[in-house]
Amino acid sequence: MQKLLESFYQTNNMKKNQFKKEERFSLIEAKKIAEDILEQLKPHCERIEIAGSIRRNKSDIGDIDLVCIPKKYETGLFSTGIATVLDNFEKVKGDLIYGQTRNAIRIHPKGITLDCYFCESDNYGLIKTIRTGSENFNRAVLVPAINSAGYKCKDGYLTFEDEIIEVKEEESLFKLIRLGYVEPEKRN
């Protein structure tokens, strides 16, 4: 899990920073943009929520993290669903292919980076927890708790002895790994 997180952060931070605007946003401004995007995407998702530093109520925001379970969509000439919204933003990473895309990075016209993480109901709670962060919380608290409880993360899923463990809610993950629930604001 630690290697997975490190690889993820190194790969994505390197790629994001190549395209990311240096501008930072206040929590109020970033939350307003995030909520607008969320409302546009809601009709195209089974479930969608804001994660990351906005969910943790940080005062200084560098990007918007969304975690979603998209409804079936098409891309190309006759795009449908979530693609009709995300394809309006400048693409940094992630071709939209239903059932295959795990992460799409776009630049909002106001200059803030949008990280959209795609999941299924069985891993939604895990992805939401990881994407809420913070990176320090994940490394110092979450990963050690997952490991000490005997679980591993593989391909975006929590596993135990190579069996996928359903994690539909964040609270379920904390209970499985025998860690008291930590409010997002306290994960900084």
N, CA, C and O of each residue as an XYZ file, in Angstrom:
752
protein
N       0.831     -1.191      0.000
C       0.000      0.000      0.000
C       0.873      1.252      0.000
O       0.606      2.200     -0.739
N       1.930      1.255      0.840
C       2.814      2.413      0.900
C       3.433      2.677     -0.467
O       3.483      3.822     -0.918
N       3.909      1.612     -1.134
C       4.504      1.769     -2.453
C       3.470      2.256     -3.449
O       3.779      3.085     -4.305
N       2.234      1.750     -3.351
C       1.150      2.181     -4.229
C       0.906      3.675     -4.063
O       0.808      4.402     -5.052
N       0.807      4.135     -2.820
C       0.577      5.562     -2.571
C       1.744      6.409     -3.058
O       1.543      7.442     -3.696
N       2.970      5.970     -2.756
C       4.135      6.737     -3.190
C       4.192      6.834     -4.709
O       4.446      7.904     -5.261
N       3.955      5.717     -5.376
C       3.966      5.711     -6.838
C       2.879      6.635     -7.371
O       3.108      7.406     -8.303
N       1.693      6.549     -6.770
C       0.571      7.380     -7.207
C       0.912      8.860     -7.039
O       0.737      9.649     -7.967
N       1.399      9.235     -5.856
C       1.710     10.636     -5.610
C       2.823     11.122     -6.526
O       2.719     12.209     -7.094
N       3.883     10.339     -6.678
C       4.993     10.748     -7.533
C       4.538     10.910     -8.970
O       4.839     11.922     -9.603
N       3.820      9.935     -9.493
C       3.376      9.983    -10.884
C       2.427     11.145    -11.115
O       2.630     11.937    -12.035
N       1.399     11.255    -10.297
C       0.398     12.288    -10.514
C       0.901     13.678    -10.182
O       0.597     14.627    -10.906
N       1.660     13.826     -9.111
C       2.172     15.154     -8.787
C       3.110     15.641     -9.877
O       3.084     16.818    -10.234
N       3.930     14.760    -10.405
C       4.831     15.152    -11.469
C       4.034     15.590    -12.684
O       4.329     16.639    -13.257
N       3.046     14.832    -13.092
C       2.266     15.169    -14.279
C       1.388     16.384    -14.030
O       1.290     17.263    -14.886
N       0.751     16.442    -12.868
C      -0.110     17.576    -12.580
C       0.689     18.867    -12.559
O       0.259     19.879    -13.114
N       1.850     18.835    -11.919
C       2.639     20.049    -11.794
C       3.131     20.572    -13.132
O       3.415     21.762    -13.265
N       3.235     19.698    -14.126
C       3.646     20.146    -15.448
C       2.589     21.062    -16.061
O       2.923     21.937    -16.859
N       1.337     20.878    -15.704
C       0.230     21.620    -16.310
C      -0.467     22.538    -15.321
O      -1.231     23.417    -15.719
N      -0.213     22.345    -14.058
C      -0.917     23.054    -13.011
C      -0.544     24.527    -12.984
O       0.624     24.892    -13.119
N      -1.539     25.346    -12.811
C      -1.291     26.767    -12.627
C      -0.758     26.952    -11.205
O      -1.132     26.207    -10.300
N       0.097     27.926    -11.012
C       0.672     28.173     -9.692
C      -0.332     28.861     -8.763
O      -0.122     28.931     -7.552
N      -1.397     29.357     -9.331
C      -2.395     30.078     -8.556
C      -3.041     29.187     -7.503
O      -3.334     28.019     -7.762
N      -3.259     29.735     -6.332
C      -3.950     29.048     -5.249
C      -5.306     29.717     -5.089
O      -5.493     30.861     -5.502
N      -6.242     29.009     -4.494
C      -7.593     29.514     -4.328
C      -7.988     29.451     -2.869
O      -7.549     28.572     -2.127
N      -8.824     30.395     -2.466
C      -9.358     30.347     -1.106
C     -10.337     29.182     -1.030
O     -10.860     28.734     -2.051
N     -10.580     28.700      0.174
C     -11.537     27.609      0.366
C     -12.902     27.993     -0.197
O     -13.554     27.180     -0.852
N     -13.334     29.214      0.051
C     -14.650     29.656     -0.411
C     -14.728     29.623     -1.934
O     -15.701     29.118     -2.495
N     -13.707     30.160     -2.606
C     -13.722     30.196     -4.067
C     -13.620     28.790     -4.661
O     -14.362     28.451     -5.583
N     -12.706     27.974     -4.139
C     -12.533     26.612     -4.656
C     -13.782     25.771     -4.413
O     -14.183     24.987     -5.273
N     -14.388     25.931     -3.256
C     -15.600     25.164     -2.927
C     -16.746     25.548     -3.863
O     -17.528     24.692     -4.276
N     -16.840     26.829     -4.192
C     -17.886     27.290     -5.111
C     -17.694     26.652     -6.494
O     -18.658     26.177     -7.095
N     -16.467     26.641     -6.992
C     -16.174     26.023     -8.296
C     -16.463     24.526     -8.229
O     -17.083     23.964     -9.131
N     -16.003     23.882     -7.140
C     -16.213     22.434     -6.974
C     -17.696     22.086     -6.931
O     -18.127     21.117     -7.556
N     -18.475     22.871     -6.199
C     -19.915     22.606     -6.099
C     -20.615     22.807     -7.433
O     -21.565     22.091     -7.749
N     -20.150     23.781     -8.223
C     -20.709     23.997     -9.561
C     -20.431     22.784    -10.459
O     -21.323     22.300    -11.156
N     -19.191     22.304    -10.433
C     -18.833     21.128    -11.228
C     -19.616     19.915    -10.740
O     -20.121     19.131    -11.543
N     -19.716     19.766     -9.432
C     -20.460     18.655     -8.830
C     -21.903     18.639     -9.328
O     -22.426     17.582     -9.684
N     -22.543     19.799     -9.356
C     -23.934     19.882     -9.823
C     -24.047     19.505    -11.301
O     -25.029     18.885    -11.710
N     -23.044     19.877    -12.104
C     -23.054     19.509    -13.516
C     -22.882     17.998    -13.701
O     -23.467     17.404    -14.606
N     -22.072     17.387    -12.834
C     -21.773     15.956    -12.969
C     -22.808     15.041    -12.305
O     -22.947     13.882    -12.696
N     -23.533     15.551    -11.306
C     -24.486     14.732    -10.536
C     -25.445     13.912    -11.393
O     -25.635     12.727    -11.115
N     -26.055     14.492    -12.419
C     -26.999     13.693    -13.211
C     -26.338     12.516    -13.941
O     -27.020     11.597    -14.395
N     -25.023     12.555    -14.047
C     -24.278     11.530    -14.784
C     -23.574     10.539    -13.866
O     -22.785      9.710    -14.320
N     -23.869     10.632    -12.559
C     -23.193      9.768    -11.587
C     -24.196      9.073    -10.680
O     -25.241      9.622    -10.331
N     -23.845      7.847    -10.311
C     -24.618      7.140     -9.286
C     -24.357      7.799     -7.932
O     -25.233      7.876     -7.070
N     -23.122      8.270     -7.782
C     -22.703      8.894     -6.533
C     -21.500      9.776     -6.829
O     -20.640      9.399     -7.624
N     -21.429     10.936     -6.206
C     -20.286     11.838     -6.400
C     -20.158     12.736     -5.178
O     -21.152     13.209     -4.628
N     -18.900     12.964     -4.761
C     -18.636     13.813     -3.600
C     -17.308     14.552     -3.779
O     -16.427     14.122     -4.523
N     -17.202     15.656     -3.084
C     -15.958     16.422     -3.036
C     -15.058     15.769     -1.996
O     -15.514     15.389     -0.917
N     -13.783     15.643     -2.326
C     -12.801     15.066     -1.399
C     -11.654     16.061     -1.242
O     -11.839     17.264     -1.427
N     -10.481     15.562     -0.902
C      -9.270     16.380     -0.850
C      -9.289     17.495      0.162
O      -9.993     17.444      1.171
N      -8.486     18.516     -0.136
C      -8.296     19.625      0.802
C      -9.563     20.446      1.013
O      -9.716     21.084      2.055
N     -10.475     20.441      0.035
C     -11.746     21.151      0.239
C     -12.551     20.436      1.316
O     -13.107     21.081      2.206
N     -12.617     19.112      1.244
C     -13.357     18.340      2.253
C     -12.712     18.488      3.628
O     -13.399     18.440      4.648
N     -11.397     18.668      3.652
C     -10.688     18.850      4.920
C     -10.741     20.301      5.404
O     -10.188     20.633      6.453
N     -11.410     21.162      4.632
C     -11.574     22.581      4.985
C     -10.262     23.333      5.149
O     -10.128     24.175      6.037
N      -9.296     23.028      4.292
C      -8.045     23.783      4.287
C      -8.350     25.186      3.755
O      -9.245     25.356      2.927
N      -7.613     26.178      4.225
C      -7.888     27.552      3.793
C      -7.297     27.853      2.418
O      -7.781     28.736      1.710
N      -6.253     27.120      2.043
C      -5.530     27.368      0.797
C      -5.656     26.119     -0.089
O      -5.189     25.044      0.286
N      -6.280     26.259     -1.251
C      -6.606     25.113     -2.105
C      -5.851     25.203     -3.425
O      -5.819     26.251     -4.070
N      -5.241     24.080     -3.814
C      -4.512     24.033     -5.080
C      -5.230     23.258     -6.166
O      -4.961     23.455     -7.351
N      -6.155     22.361     -5.768
C      -6.904     21.592     -6.766
C      -8.223     21.123     -6.181
O      -8.465     21.236     -4.980
N      -9.063     20.601     -7.043
C     -10.370     20.069     -6.656
C     -10.322     18.564     -6.866
O      -9.990     18.089     -7.953
N     -10.656     17.816     -5.817
C     -10.730     16.355     -5.912
C     -12.182     15.927     -5.824
O     -12.898     16.292     -4.892
N     -12.610     15.141     -6.816
C     -13.951     14.569     -6.815
C     -13.840     13.055     -6.899
O     -13.003     12.527     -7.631
N     -14.680     12.362     -6.150
C     -14.750     10.907     -6.194
C     -16.146     10.568     -6.701
O     -17.142     11.066     -6.176
N     -16.215      9.711     -7.732
C     -17.534      9.428     -8.296
C     -17.668      7.998     -8.797
O     -16.691      7.321     -9.116
N     -18.918      7.575     -8.850
C     -19.299      6.343     -9.531
C     -20.114      6.805    -10.734
O     -21.292      7.135    -10.599
N     -19.487      6.830    -11.912
C     -20.205      7.354    -13.082
C     -21.241      6.370    -13.609
O     -21.074      5.153    -13.526
N     -22.308      6.930    -14.149
C     -23.261      6.117    -14.907
C     -22.603      5.816    -16.252
O     -21.647      6.490    -16.636
N     -23.099      4.824    -16.962
C     -22.523      4.451    -18.251
C     -22.522      5.675    -19.174
O     -23.486      6.439    -19.226
N     -21.422      5.834    -19.891
C     -21.282      6.973    -20.803
C     -20.543      6.547    -22.064
O     -19.897      5.500    -22.106
N     -20.653      7.379    -23.080
C     -19.962      7.167    -24.357
C     -19.079      8.384    -24.609
O     -19.347      9.475    -24.107
N     -18.036      8.184    -25.384
C     -17.177      9.295    -25.782
C     -17.084      9.323    -27.298
O     -17.532      8.404    -27.983
N     -16.496     10.390    -27.805
C     -16.344     10.512    -29.252
C     -17.345     11.490    -29.819
O     -17.753     12.438    -29.148
N     -17.740     11.256    -31.059
C     -18.641     12.161    -31.760
C     -19.965     12.338    -31.026
O     -20.517     13.438    -30.986
N     -20.468     11.263    -30.454
C     -21.757     11.319    -29.752
C     -21.563     11.067    -28.256
O     -22.132     10.128    -27.699
N     -20.760     11.911    -27.614
C     -20.478     11.767    -26.188
C     -21.748     11.869    -25.370
O     -22.669     12.614    -25.706
N     -21.780     11.110    -24.293
C     -22.911     11.150    -23.369
C     -22.384     11.162    -21.932
O     -21.195     10.948    -21.690
N     -23.276     11.410    -21.001
C     -22.953     11.298    -19.589
C     -21.854     12.227    -19.124
O     -21.761     13.378    -19.550
N     -21.028     11.703    -18.242
C     -19.975     12.480    -17.592
C     -19.018     13.112    -18.604
O     -18.444     14.171    -18.350
N     -18.854     12.454    -19.749
C     -17.954     12.968    -20.795
C     -18.435     14.314    -21.336
O     -17.617     15.136    -21.749
N     -19.747     14.552    -21.340
C     -20.267     15.821    -21.859
C     -19.840     17.000    -20.987
O     -19.809     18.139    -21.452
N     -19.516     16.728    -19.736
C     -19.055     17.790    -18.836
C     -17.525     17.854    -18.838
O     -16.950     18.912    -19.095
N     -16.869     16.732    -18.555
C     -15.402     16.736    -18.420
C     -14.690     17.099    -19.708
O     -13.625     17.715    -19.668
N     -15.253     16.730    -20.853
C     -14.601     17.047    -22.121
C     -14.649     18.536    -22.463
O     -14.038     18.965    -23.441
N     -15.370     19.324    -21.664
C     -15.389     20.777    -21.866
C     -14.184     21.461    -21.226
O     -13.923     22.635    -21.488
N     -13.449     20.728    -20.390
C     -12.284     21.278    -19.713
C     -11.017     20.802    -20.414
O     -11.002     19.749    -21.053
N      -9.954     21.597    -20.284
C      -8.666     21.229    -20.867
C      -8.174     19.919    -20.251
O      -8.101     19.782    -19.030
N      -7.845     18.975    -21.102
C      -7.405     17.660    -20.644
C      -5.922     17.684    -20.293
O      -5.098     18.189    -21.056
N      -5.597     17.131    -19.128
C      -4.220     16.943    -18.707
C      -3.884     15.454    -18.774
O      -2.828     15.065    -19.273
N      -4.802     14.628    -18.261
C      -4.566     13.191    -18.190
C      -5.896     12.467    -18.126
O      -6.862     12.976    -17.558
N      -5.946     11.279    -18.709
C      -7.086     10.394    -18.529
C      -8.100     10.447    -19.649
O      -9.015     11.270    -19.634
N      -7.934      9.559    -20.629
C      -8.970      9.394    -21.641
C     -10.177      8.773    -20.957
O     -10.028      7.878    -20.125
N     -11.350      9.233    -21.296
C     -12.559      8.721    -20.682
C     -13.016      7.457    -21.410
O     -13.529      7.512    -22.527
N     -12.817      6.334    -20.755
C     -13.253      5.045    -21.290
C     -14.032      4.370    -20.178
O     -13.472      4.013    -19.142
N     -15.337      4.195    -20.400
C     -16.196      3.654    -19.346
C     -15.675      2.305    -18.852
O     -15.365      1.412    -19.640
N     -15.588      2.183    -17.535
C     -15.145      0.946    -16.915
C     -13.633      0.774    -16.859
O     -13.145     -0.172    -16.241
N     -12.888      1.669    -17.492
C     -11.423      1.551    -17.500
C     -10.730      2.759    -16.879
O      -9.669      2.615    -16.271
N     -11.311      3.937    -17.023
C     -10.687      5.147    -16.500
C     -10.797      5.171    -14.982
O     -11.885      5.006    -14.430
N      -9.672      5.377    -14.312
C      -9.658      5.481    -12.851
C      -9.507      6.923    -12.402
O      -9.949      7.299    -11.317
N      -8.870      7.732    -13.260
C      -8.572      9.105    -12.879
C      -8.512      9.968    -14.130
O      -7.872      9.607    -15.117
N      -9.180     11.101    -14.078
C      -9.112     12.078    -15.164
C      -8.733     13.414    -14.555
O      -9.335     13.860    -13.578
N      -7.727     14.048    -15.143
C      -7.282     15.353    -14.658
C      -7.588     16.378    -15.734
O      -7.220     16.211    -16.897
N      -8.265     17.438    -15.330
C      -8.645     18.508    -16.234
C      -8.306     19.849    -15.598
O      -8.100     19.942    -14.388
N      -8.249     20.885    -16.430
C      -8.049     22.248    -15.934
C      -9.348     23.016    -16.142
O      -9.846     23.127    -17.263
N      -9.884     23.536    -15.059
C     -11.098     24.355    -15.121
C     -10.733     25.698    -15.765
O      -9.599     26.153    -15.615
N     -11.658     26.337    -16.474
C     -11.360     27.638    -17.098
C     -10.831     28.696    -16.124
O     -10.137     29.621    -16.547
N     -11.142     28.578    -14.841
C     -10.630     29.545    -13.863
C      -9.196     29.215    -13.438
O      -8.601     29.945    -12.646
N      -8.639     28.112    -13.963
C      -7.243     27.799    -13.719
C      -6.970     26.760    -12.650
O      -5.813     26.399    -12.434
N      -7.986     26.274    -11.982
C      -7.770     25.270    -10.936
C      -7.823     23.866    -11.552
O      -8.622     23.598    -12.448
N      -6.966     22.987    -11.058
C      -6.912     21.612    -11.544
C      -8.052     20.806    -10.929
O      -8.340     20.925     -9.738
N      -8.688     19.994    -11.749
C      -9.761     19.107    -11.317
C      -9.266     17.674    -11.433
O      -8.928     17.218    -12.526
N      -9.223     16.961    -10.313
C      -8.875     15.541    -10.282
C     -10.160     14.770    -10.021
O     -10.751     14.874     -8.946
N     -10.585     14.002    -11.005
C     -11.811     13.225    -10.871
C     -11.439     11.750    -10.785
O     -10.852     11.199    -11.716
N     -11.780     11.111     -9.669
C     -11.447      9.717     -9.425
C     -12.694      8.860     -9.608
O     -13.720      9.089     -8.967
N     -12.591      7.877    -10.487
C     -13.703      6.996    -10.810
C     -13.589      5.707    -10.005
O     -12.500      5.147     -9.884
N     -14.689      5.238     -9.461
C     -14.667      3.987     -8.720
C     -16.000      3.273     -8.882
O     -16.879      3.718     -9.620
N     -16.127      2.168     -8.184
C     -17.355      1.378     -8.169
C     -17.872      1.385     -6.741
O     -17.185      1.849     -5.831
N     -19.067      0.879     -6.542
C     -19.625      0.912     -5.187
C     -18.769      0.110     -4.204
O     -18.702      0.465     -3.027
N     -18.117     -0.958     -4.659
C     -17.331     -1.808     -3.761
C     -16.024     -1.181     -3.283
O     -15.440     -1.662     -2.312
N     -15.553     -0.129     -3.934
C     -14.314      0.514     -3.467
C     -14.493      2.010     -3.208
O     -13.516      2.723     -2.977
N     -15.725      2.477     -3.248
C     -15.989      3.906     -3.084
C     -15.442      4.444     -1.758
O     -14.793      5.490     -1.737
N     -15.696      3.744     -0.664
C     -15.243      4.202      0.652
C     -13.731      4.277      0.760
O     -13.195      5.198      1.377
N     -13.034      3.303      0.158
C     -11.572      3.311      0.170
C     -11.031      4.491     -0.622
O     -10.175      5.230     -0.137
N     -11.533      4.669     -1.849
C     -11.038      5.751     -2.707
C     -11.365      7.110     -2.087
O     -10.535      8.019     -2.114
N     -12.557      7.251     -1.535
C     -12.926      8.518     -0.899
C     -11.994      8.839      0.274
O     -11.597      9.990      0.455
N     -11.648      7.832      1.062
C     -10.747      8.043      2.195
C      -9.358      8.449      1.718
O      -8.783      9.418      2.213
N      -8.823      7.703      0.757
C      -7.484      8.007      0.241
C      -7.457      9.386     -0.403
O      -6.527     10.159     -0.173
N      -8.470      9.701     -1.210
C      -8.487     10.975     -1.937
C      -8.794     12.152     -1.024
O      -8.475     13.291     -1.365
N      -9.405     11.903      0.128
C      -9.594     12.988      1.087
C      -8.253     13.339      1.709
O      -7.998     14.499      2.030
N      -7.383     12.328      1.881
C      -6.055     12.576      2.434
C      -6.131     12.970      3.892
O      -7.047     12.592      4.622
N      -5.167     13.720      4.278
C      -4.045     14.296      3.558
C      -2.992     13.228      3.244
O      -3.065     12.107      3.748
N      -2.031     13.582      2.419
C      -0.953     12.651      2.118
C      -0.254     12.219      3.402
O       0.050     11.039      3.574
N       0.001     13.160      4.300
C       0.658     12.833      5.574
C      -0.201     11.898      6.416
O       0.320     10.956      7.013
N      -1.507     12.142      6.475
C      -2.414     11.260      7.217
C      -2.388      9.860      6.618
O      -2.315      8.868      7.343
N      -2.448      9.784      5.293
C      -2.439      8.472      4.639
C      -1.170      7.692      4.969
O      -1.227      6.501      5.272
N      -0.040      8.363      4.909
C       1.246      7.687      5.163
C       1.454      7.353      6.642
O       1.938      6.269      6.970
N       1.097      8.264      7.519
C       1.386      8.078      8.942
C       0.324      7.284      9.695
O       0.637      6.613     10.678
N      -0.921      7.350      9.248
C      -2.011      6.728     10.004
C      -2.721      5.639      9.203
O      -2.807      4.496      9.651
N      -3.230      5.987      8.024
C      -4.067      5.058      7.265
C      -3.310      3.816      6.801
O      -3.755      2.696      7.053
N      -2.193      3.993      6.139
C      -1.434      2.847      5.605
C      -0.983      1.904      6.724
O      -1.174      0.693      6.604
N      -0.395      2.418      7.801
C      -0.014      1.500      8.875
C      -1.208      0.743      9.469
O      -1.081     -0.430      9.819
N      -2.365      1.404      9.587
C      -3.548      0.731     10.133
C      -4.044     -0.363      9.188
O      -4.433     -1.443      9.633
N      -4.028     -0.085      7.896
C      -4.431     -1.092      6.901
C      -3.494     -2.295      6.983
O      -3.944     -3.440      7.011
N      -2.204     -2.030      7.022
C      -1.216     -3.114      7.076
C      -1.310     -3.914      8.373
O      -1.250     -5.144      8.347
N      -1.456     -3.230      9.505
C      -1.492     -3.952     10.783
C      -2.763     -4.779     10.941
O      -2.784     -5.744     11.705
N      -3.821     -4.409     10.222
C      -5.059     -5.193     10.256
C      -5.014     -6.369      9.270
O      -5.961     -7.150      9.179
N      -3.900     -6.483      8.535
C      -3.730     -7.617      7.624
C      -4.274     -7.408      6.223
O      -4.328     -8.348      5.430
N      -4.677     -6.186      5.913
C      -5.225     -5.890      4.590
C      -4.154     -5.320      3.673
O      -3.086     -4.899      4.118
N      -4.461     -5.319      2.396
C      -3.612     -4.698      1.383
C      -4.511     -3.952      0.413
O      -5.708     -4.224      0.329
N      -3.940     -3.025     -0.307
C      -4.644     -2.352     -1.395
C      -4.066     -2.866     -2.705
O      -2.852     -2.885     -2.908
N      -4.954     -3.275     -3.574
C      -4.527     -3.798     -4.874
C      -5.495     -3.300     -5.928
O      -6.699     -3.542     -5.852
N      -4.951     -2.598     -6.917
C      -5.751     -2.087     -8.034
C      -6.958     -1.274     -7.572
O      -8.033     -1.361     -8.164
N      -6.779     -0.489     -6.520
C      -7.844      0.390     -6.041
C      -8.855     -0.278     -5.124
O      -9.878      0.321     -4.790
N      -8.585     -1.506     -4.714
C      -9.494     -2.243     -3.835
C      -8.762     -2.674     -2.576
O      -7.555     -2.914     -2.601
N      -9.495     -2.772     -1.477
C      -8.963     -3.338     -0.256
C      -9.056     -4.856     -0.403
O     -10.091     -5.385     -0.809
N      -7.973     -5.548     -0.073
C      -7.983     -7.008     -0.187
C      -7.487     -7.640      1.106
O      -6.734     -7.043      1.874
N      -7.936     -8.861      1.313
C      -7.457     -9.690      2.415
C      -7.212    -11.068      1.827
O      -8.140    -11.725      1.354
N      -5.963    -11.501      1.860
C      -5.560    -12.779      1.258
C      -6.079    -12.888     -0.180
O      -6.666    -13.899     -0.567
N      -5.854    -11.838     -0.955
C      -6.226    -11.736     -2.374
C      -7.733    -11.731     -2.650
O      -8.143    -11.811     -3.808
N      -8.550    -11.641     -1.619
C     -10.008    -11.512     -1.788
C     -10.363    -10.039     -1.663
O      -9.920     -9.370     -0.729
N     -11.158     -9.529     -2.593
C     -11.599     -8.134     -2.519
C     -12.592     -7.974     -1.375
O     -13.552     -8.734     -1.246
N     -12.336     -6.967     -0.552
C     -13.208     -6.646      0.573
C     -14.018     -5.407      0.198
O     -13.461     -4.373     -0.172
N     -15.309     -5.528      0.298
C     -16.212     -4.426     -0.040
C     -16.042     -3.279      0.954
O     -16.114     -3.478      2.166
N     -15.816     -2.076      0.425
C     -15.695     -0.875      1.262
C     -16.541      0.215      0.598
O     -16.034      1.044     -0.157
N     -17.834      0.191      0.898
C     -18.756      1.137      0.264
C     -18.750      2.500      0.931
O     -19.075      3.509      0.304
N     -18.379      2.528      2.207
C     -18.393      3.777      2.971
C     -17.066      3.968      3.685
O     -16.389      2.999      4.031
N     -16.705      5.206      3.899
C     -15.485      5.538      4.615
C     -15.491      4.943      6.025
O     -14.493      4.382      6.478
N     -16.606      5.070      6.695
C     -16.723      4.552      8.062
C     -16.470      3.050      8.103
O     -15.914      2.539      9.075
N     -16.876      2.343      7.052
C     -16.646      0.896      6.972
C     -15.154      0.588      6.953
O     -14.707     -0.370      7.585
N     -14.389      1.392      6.235
C     -12.943      1.184      6.175
C     -12.329      1.365      7.555
O     -11.545      0.526      8.000
N     -12.678      2.449      8.233
C     -12.119      2.697      9.555
C     -12.465      1.552     10.512
O     -11.630      1.146     11.321
N     -13.681      1.036     10.422
C     -14.099     -0.076     11.282
C     -13.311     -1.346     10.946
O     -12.842     -2.041     11.848
N     -13.166     -1.650      9.661
C     -12.429     -2.849      9.239
C     -10.982     -2.832      9.727
O     -10.450     -3.864     10.135
N     -10.355     -1.675      9.684
C      -8.937     -1.591     10.061
C      -8.761     -1.245     11.548
O      -7.656     -0.958     12.008
N      -9.877     -1.281     12.282
C      -9.875     -1.061     13.734
C      -9.248      0.292     14.112
O      -8.422      0.393     15.019
N      -9.670      1.300     13.390
C      -9.210      2.658     13.631
C     -10.444      3.516     13.875
O     -11.383      3.496     13.079
N     -10.448      4.258     14.956
C     -11.572      5.151     15.214
C     -11.726      6.141     14.072
O     -10.735      6.620     13.520
N     -12.968      6.447     13.718
C     -13.205      7.367     12.604
C     -12.566      8.716     12.892
O     -12.724      9.278     13.976
N     -11.845      9.222     11.907
C     -11.189     10.528     12.025
C     -11.907     11.482     11.078
O     -11.967     11.245      9.872
N     -12.444     12.551     11.628
C     -13.126     13.550     10.815
C     -12.150     14.133      9.788
O     -10.968     14.293     10.090
N     -12.626     14.453      8.578
C     -11.741     14.963      7.530
C     -10.883     16.153      7.967
O      -9.706     16.227      7.615
N     -11.465     17.091      8.737
C     -10.736     18.281      9.165
C      -9.544     17.945     10.067
O      -8.614     18.740     10.204
N      -9.584     16.760     10.678
C      -8.507     16.352     11.582
C      -7.471     15.467     10.884
O      -6.593     14.900     11.534
N      -7.579     15.355      9.559
C      -6.631     14.527      8.807
C      -5.528     15.373      8.173
O      -4.807     14.896      7.296
N      -5.396     16.598      8.601
C      -4.365     17.481      8.056
C      -3.066     17.192      8.750
O      -2.052     17.821      8.450
